[in-house]
Amino acid sequence: MRLARLTFAGIHASTIAALVEAELDARGQRVDVVELPALTHRFGGERLVEVHIDDPTGRPELVIDTDKEDAVDAAEKVLAFIDGHSLA
C-alpha cells in the first residue's frame, strides 16, 4: 500500500509529524504529511493525537496518548504501522 497523505490531528501533533516526515524522507518515501493542530479529541482532550491515512473523515488508524508516549516513541509507533501496511 502506497500512502499519499498522512494526517496528524491534535494539539501535540507537530513534533510527531515532523519526526515521521523526516524518517519517510530519509527512506525516499514521498508522503504528504498534514497537521491539524487545532483538533481536540472528544475523549482525550488535548493529550490525544489522531493519525489518519489520507483525510480525517472517519475513525483514525492510530490514536496516541501524549501523556504516555513521548514524540520519539509515538513516531516509531506510526512508522511501524506504516511498515505493517506496506507489507500487507
SEVO-630505 format. One record per residue (C-alpha): x, y, z; residue in one letter. Coordinates in Angstrom, 3 decimals, decimal comma, m for minus. Layout:
BEGIN
<pt c1="X" c2="Y" c3="Z" residu="A"/>
...
This chain:
BEGIN
<pt c1="0,000" c2="0,000" c3="0,000" residu="M"/>
<pt c1="1,447" c2="3,354" c3="m1,016" residu="R"/>
<pt c1="0,450" c2="6,231" c3="1,195" residu="L"/>
<pt c1="m0,380" c2="9,520" c3="m0,484" residu="A"/>
<pt c1="m1,192" c2="11,504" c3="2,640" residu="R"/>
<pt c1="m0,811" c2="11,061" c3="6,373" residu="L"/>
<pt c1="m2,829" c2="13,398" c3="8,595" residu="T"/>
<pt c1="m1,976" c2="14,110" c3="12,230" residu="F"/>
<pt c1="m4,719" c2="15,758" c3="14,254" residu="A"/>
<pt c1="m4,238" c2="17,130" c3="17,729" residu="G"/>
<pt c1="m2,648" c2="19,926" c3="19,671" residu="I"/>
<pt c1="0,587" c2="17,968" c3="20,265" residu="H"/>
<pt c1="0,831" c2="16,564" c3="16,727" residu="A"/>
<pt c1="3,526" c2="18,780" c3="15,212" residu="S"/>
<pt c1="6,632" c2="17,129" c3="16,708" residu="T"/>
<pt c1="5,396" c2="13,615" c3="15,957" residu="I"/>
<pt c1="4,503" c2="14,612" c3="12,394" residu="A"/>
<pt c1="7,920" c2="16,226" c3="11,859" residu="A"/>
<pt c1="9,765" c2="13,109" c3="13,055" residu="L"/>
<pt c1="7,667" c2="10,800" c3="10,869" residu="V"/>
<pt c1="8,085" c2="13,068" c3="7,852" residu="E"/>
<pt c1="11,865" c2="13,227" c3="8,339" residu="A"/>
<pt c1="12,145" c2="9,433" c3="8,504" residu="E"/>
<pt c1="9,918" c2="8,921" c3="5,464" residu="L"/>
<pt c1="12,010" c2="11,459" c3="3,524" residu="D"/>
<pt c1="15,180" c2="9,635" c3="4,580" residu="A"/>
<pt c1="13,675" c2="6,403" c3="3,263" residu="R"/>
<pt c1="12,807" c2="8,049" c3="m0,041" residu="G"/>
<pt c1="9,070" c2="7,675" c3="0,542" residu="Q"/>
<pt c1="7,119" c2="10,655" c3="m0,703" residu="R"/>
<pt c1="4,107" c2="11,205" c3="1,532" residu="V"/>
<pt c1="2,271" c2="14,449" c3="2,172" residu="D"/>
<pt c1="2,196" c2="14,981" c3="5,923" residu="V"/>
<pt c1="m0,638" c2="17,225" c3="7,050" residu="V"/>
<pt c1="m1,067" c2="18,599" c3="10,559" residu="E"/>
<pt c1="m4,366" c2="19,713" c3="12,068" residu="L"/>
<pt c1="m3,145" c2="21,067" c3="15,412" residu="P"/>
<pt c1="m6,423" c2="22,754" c3="16,344" residu="A"/>
<pt c1="m8,351" c2="19,495" c3="16,694" residu="L"/>
<pt c1="m9,089" c2="18,433" c3="20,254" residu="T"/>
<pt c1="m10,071" c2="14,781" c3="20,584" residu="H"/>
<pt c1="m13,526" c2="14,467" c3="22,091" residu="R"/>
<pt c1="m12,500" c2="11,764" c3="24,594" residu="F"/>
<pt c1="m8,956" c2="12,692" c3="25,471" residu="G"/>
<pt c1="m8,927" c2="16,434" c3="25,131" residu="G"/>
<pt c1="m5,545" c2="17,895" c3="24,303" residu="E"/>
<pt c1="m3,374" c2="14,883" c3="25,052" residu="R"/>
<pt c1="m4,555" c2="12,583" c3="22,235" residu="L"/>
<pt c1="m3,190" c2="12,751" c3="18,695" residu="V"/>
<pt c1="m5,097" c2="11,039" c3="15,905" residu="E"/>
<pt c1="m3,292" c2="9,588" c3="12,894" residu="V"/>
<pt c1="m5,299" c2="9,209" c3="9,689" residu="H"/>
<pt c1="m4,353" c2="7,790" c3="6,322" residu="I"/>
<pt c1="m5,471" c2="10,443" c3="3,864" residu="D"/>
<pt c1="m8,151" c2="12,773" c3="5,207" residu="D"/>
<pt c1="m9,632" c2="12,583" c3="8,721" residu="P"/>
<pt c1="m13,117" c2="11,659" c3="7,548" residu="T"/>
<pt c1="m13,700" c2="8,715" c3="9,840" residu="G"/>
<pt c1="m12,141" c2="6,715" c3="12,597" residu="R"/>
<pt c1="m8,362" c2="7,248" c3="12,976" residu="P"/>
<pt c1="m5,946" c2="4,426" c3="12,186" residu="E"/>
<pt c1="m3,951" c2="5,230" c3="15,342" residu="L"/>
<pt c1="m4,530" c2="7,267" c3="18,484" residu="V"/>
<pt c1="m1,503" c2="8,320" c3="20,517" residu="I"/>
<pt c1="m1,737" c2="9,387" c3="24,145" residu="D"/>
<pt c1="0,978" c2="12,009" c3="24,579" residu="T"/>
<pt c1="0,784" c2="11,635" c3="28,362" residu="D"/>
<pt c1="2,066" c2="8,059" c3="27,992" residu="K"/>
<pt c1="4,332" c2="8,278" c3="24,928" residu="E"/>
<pt c1="6,955" c2="10,848" c3="24,039" residu="D"/>
<pt c1="7,283" c2="12,126" c3="20,472" residu="A"/>
<pt c1="10,059" c2="9,693" c3="19,510" residu="V"/>
<pt c1="8,139" c2="6,628" c3="20,726" residu="D"/>
<pt c1="4,981" c2="7,895" c3="19,040" residu="A"/>
<pt c1="6,813" c2="8,438" c3="15,746" residu="A"/>
<pt c1="8,231" c2="4,910" c3="15,914" residu="E"/>
<pt c1="4,711" c2="3,585" c3="16,507" residu="K"/>
<pt c1="3,420" c2="5,438" c3="13,437" residu="V"/>
<pt c1="6,322" c2="4,204" c3="11,301" residu="L"/>
<pt c1="5,745" c2="0,619" c3="12,446" residu="A"/>
<pt c1="2,088" c2="0,980" c3="11,489" residu="F"/>
<pt c1="3,062" c2="2,287" c3="8,044" residu="I"/>
<pt c1="5,587" c2="m0,527" c3="7,586" residu="D"/>
<pt c1="2,969" c2="m3,103" c3="8,562" residu="G"/>
<pt c1="0,556" c2="m1,730" c3="5,989" residu="H"/>
<pt c1="3,246" c2="m1,665" c3="3,320" residu="S"/>
<pt c1="3,776" c2="m5,398" c3="3,795" residu="L"/>
<pt c1="0,074" c2="m6,247" c3="3,663" residu="A"/>
